[in-house]
Amino acid sequence: MCGRYVTRNEAAIERYFNLIKVRDPLTDRFNVAPTQGVPVVRLIDGERVMSNMHWGLIPFWAKDKKIGYKTINARAETVATKPAFRAAYKARRCLIPASGFYEWKRDAEPKTPHFIHKLDEEPIGFAGLWETWDRGEEILESCSIVTTEANDMMSKLHNRMPVILDAQDFDWWMTGDVREVGQLLKPCPSVWLTAFPISREVNNARNQGQELIERLPA
């Protein structure tokens, strides 16, 4: 799954995602958590635009937005058929920028948090879905991160991981034929990523700061 991540260095993200417009400026955040507003990149009139959305997809048909607590992630194996996600998967696919993400090693007690990021220090593009929930007096745009089985490196921490797209596949994911884009919903190569243990301070979503992603002493 993916339940916490980092966004920082707006300039690097603007460059990596080749953004034409940024509607909501990105600030450095070291403990992005579900139900918060998060940056999302989508195509509008053929241009990549970044704006904030509620993390936890709320289907257009939902009677209550609390469903978003259960939809922060969409499983690649069922995203095309699960009622909460299938409409967005067909027509509203997006990118969710990150600088790295957290996972907790399962076979340790207490569970040890790890920070995962790209070896080349480039930003990460998660495969995402977005939706608009319109109740007249309230309109809310929301999103979900697509997850898949873990690659070899991630399997040492967890059996799931977010779908991390190659930058050359960004447009294909957002505009490609729904019958074909499922090919992208697979674990990225292990060699793209590295991970190291960090402080358990990250367990509290209220904690922020660069120190959260500092490697613990051996």
C-alpha positions in Angstrom: 0.0 0.0 0.0 1.0 3.6 0.1 -0.1 5.6 3.2 2.5 8.3 3.7 4.9 10.1 1.4 7.0 13.2 0.9 6.7 16.1 -1.5 9.5 18.6 -1.7 11.5 20.8 -4.2 8.8 22.3 -6.3 11.3 23.3 -9.0 12.4 19.6 -9.4 8.8 18.4 -9.6 7.9 21.1 -12.2 10.8 20.1 -14.3 10.4 16.4 -14.0 6.6 16.5 -14.8 7.1 19.1 -17.5 4.3 21.2 -15.9 2.7 24.0 -17.9 0.7 25.4 -15.0 0.7 25.1 -11.2 -2.6 26.1 -9.8 -1.6 25.4 -6.2 2.0 26.0 -5.3 3.8 23.0 -3.8 5.4 23.4 -0.4 7.9 21.0 1.2 6.0 18.4 3.2 7.7 15.4 4.9 4.7 13.5 6.1 1.8 13.6 3.7 -1.1 11.6 5.1 -4.5 10.4 3.9 -7.4 12.9 3.7 -5.0 15.8 3.3 -4.8 17.9 0.2 -2.1 16.6 -2.2 -0.6 17.7 -5.5 -2.0 16.0 -8.6 -1.0 16.3 -12.2 -3.6 15.8 -14.9 -4.1 16.9 -18.5 -6.3 19.9 -19.1 -6.7 20.9 -22.8 -3.7 18.8 -23.6 -1.4 20.5 -21.0 -0.1 19.2 -17.7 -1.5 21.1 -14.8 -0.9 20.5 -11.1 -3.5 21.3 -8.5 -4.4 20.0 -5.0 -7.0 17.3 -4.4 -8.3 15.4 -1.4 -6.4 12.2 -0.9 -9.0 9.5 -0.7 -11.1 9.1 -3.8 -14.8 9.9 -3.4 -16.8 8.3 -6.3 -19.3 10.7 -8.0 -22.1 8.5 -6.8 -21.1 8.4 -3.1 -23.7 9.7 -0.6 -21.1 10.5 2.0 -17.5 11.7 1.5 -16.3 9.5 4.4 -15.9 6.7 1.8 -12.6 8.5 1.1 -11.0 7.0 4.2 -11.2 3.6 2.5 -10.0 4.6 -1.0 -6.6 6.2 -0.6 -5.2 3.3 -2.6 -6.7 1.4 -5.6 -5.4 -2.1 -6.2 -4.1 -2.7 -9.8 -5.7 -6.1 -9.9 -9.2 -4.8 -9.4 -9.1 -1.1 -10.4 -10.9 -1.7 -13.7 -13.9 -3.5 -12.0 -14.3 -2.2 -8.4 -17.2 0.2 -8.3 -15.4 2.9 -6.4 -12.6 3.2 -9.1 -13.8 1.8 -12.4 -15.3 5.1 -13.8 -12.1 7.1 -12.9 -9.9 4.3 -14.3 -11.7 4.6 -17.7 -11.5 8.4 -18.0 -9.7 10.2 -15.2 -6.2 8.9 -14.7 -3.6 11.2 -13.3 -0.1 11.4 -11.8 0.7 12.0 -8.2 4.1 13.6 -7.7 6.3 12.5 -4.7 9.9 12.8 -3.6 9.8 9.5 -1.8 7.5 7.4 0.4 7.4 5.5 3.6 6.8 1.8 4.4 7.0 -0.1 7.7 9.0 -3.4 7.9 6.5 -6.0 8.8 8.6 -8.6 10.5 10.0 -6.2 13.1 8.5 -5.3 16.5 7.9 -2.5 16.8 7.6 -2.1 13.0 10.5 -0.1 11.7 9.6 2.8 9.2 11.8 3.1 6.1 12.1 5.9 3.6 12.1 4.8 0.0 13.3 7.1 -2.8 14.9 6.9 -6.2 18.6 6.2 -6.4 19.0 9.0 -8.9 17.2 11.4 -6.5 14.6 12.3 -9.2 11.0 12.8 -8.2 8.5 9.9 -8.4 5.3 9.7 -10.4 2.7 7.5 -8.9 -0.1 6.2 -11.1 -3.3 7.9 -9.8 -7.0 8.3 -10.4 -9.1 11.4 -9.7 -12.8 12.1 -9.4 -15.2 15.0 -8.8 -17.8 14.7 -6.1 -20.6 17.3 -6.7 -23.3 17.8 -4.2 -24.3 21.3 -5.4 -23.3 23.1 -2.2 -20.1 21.2 -2.1 -17.7 20.2 -4.9 -14.7 18.2 -4.0 -11.9 16.8 -6.3 -10.2 13.7 -4.9 -7.6 11.1 -5.8 -6.2 7.7 -5.1 -2.8 6.1 -5.6 -2.8 2.8 -7.6 -0.8 0.0 -5.9 0.6 -3.3 -7.1 2.6 -6.3 -5.9 6.0 -5.5 -4.5 9.2 -5.8 -6.4 12.1 -7.7 -5.0 13.5 -4.7 -3.0 10.1 -3.7 -1.6 9.1 -7.2 -0.7 11.6 -7.1 2.2 9.4 -4.4 3.7 5.9 -5.1 2.4 4.0 -7.2 -0.1 2.5 -4.1 -1.9 3.9 -0.9 -3.3 2.6 2.1 -5.3 2.8 1.9 -9.1 5.8 4.1 -10.1 5.7 5.1 -13.7 8.5 5.8 -16.1 8.4 9.5 -17.1 8.1 8.4 -20.8 4.9 6.6 -19.9 3.2 9.6 -18.2 1.1 10.6 -21.2 0.2 7.0 -22.1 -1.1 6.5 -18.6 -3.3 9.6 -18.7 -4.6 9.4 -22.2 -4.1 5.8 -23.4 -6.7 3.3 -24.4 -8.2 1.8 -21.2 -7.8 -1.6 -22.7 -4.0 -1.1 -22.9 -2.9 1.1 -20.0 -3.2 -1.9 -17.6 0.2 -2.9 -18.9 1.7 -0.1 -16.8 0.3 -1.4 -13.5 3.3 -3.4 -12.4 6.1 -3.0 -10.0 8.9 -0.8 -11.1 12.4 -2.3 -11.4 14.1 -2.7 -8.0 17.2 -0.9 -9.2 15.2 2.4 -9.4 14.8 2.5 -5.6 16.7 2.5 -2.4 15.4 2.3 1.2 16.8 2.9 4.7 15.4 2.9 8.2 14.3 6.2 9.8 13.0 7.4 13.1 9.6 6.3 14.4 8.7 10.0 14.7 7.1 9.6 11.2 4.4 7.4 12.8 2.7 10.6 14.0 1.3 12.4 10.9 1.6 15.7 12.7 5.4 15.5 12.8 7.1 17.2 9.9 10.6 18.2 8.9 13.8 17.1 7.1 14.8 15.0 10.1 12.0 12.5 9.3 14.0 11.3 6.3 17.4 11.1 7.9 18.9 7.6 8.0 19.1 6.0 11.4 22.7 5.3 12.7 23.8 1.7 12.0 
